[in-house]
Amino acid sequence: MFPGGKINPKKMKQMMKQLGMQMETLEDVKRVVIETEKGDYVFDEAEVVATIMQGTTTYQINGEARFEPAAVEIPEEDVKLVMVQTNASAEAAKEALTATNGDIAEAIMRLSGA
């Protein structure tokens, strides 16, 4: 596309302007977090570039992400059920449910020694 494979930054900027594109590097970005159901992707030292074209802004994130799994929420009813089935304390039932990612049957088996 470009002769010799080299791009003159000045020409590139000029071409982008002709196409109605604007690029802007966001300054002083400390952290970017993408939240999902299963956890968060965290970019601690990210470079973020906003590209505006035809009224739409697109963000490009450059950097290393780490994944932080979402904490499992254990409903109180599940804790009570495990307590009743195993005669365990609320604390033990909750620990077993947390260790099994909320799997009631597995938590009961774990506390029952099965």
C-alpha positions, 0 to 999 in steps of 0.5 A: 500500500505504501512504497517501500513499506515506510509511512511518513507520519506527516503524510499519514496524518494528512491522509487521515484528515482527508478521510475525516479521521482524528486520532488522539492519545489519552493522557495520564491513563492510570488503569483500564478495566473491562468487566465481564461476568466471569471476571475483569481484564485489568490493564495497569499501564495502558496506552489508549488511543481514541480514533474518531471517524464518521461520528463514531469513537473507537478506543484502542488499548495497548498493554498487558492485561491480567485477569481477575476472576469474579468473586462467587456470590453465595446466597444465604439459602445455599449456606442454610441448605448445606448447614442442614444437610451436613450439620456444619456451621455457617462459616464451614458451609460458606467456606465449602461453597466458596471452595466449590464455586457455589456447587451445593452438591459438591460442598455437601460431599466435601463436608460429609467426607464423601 
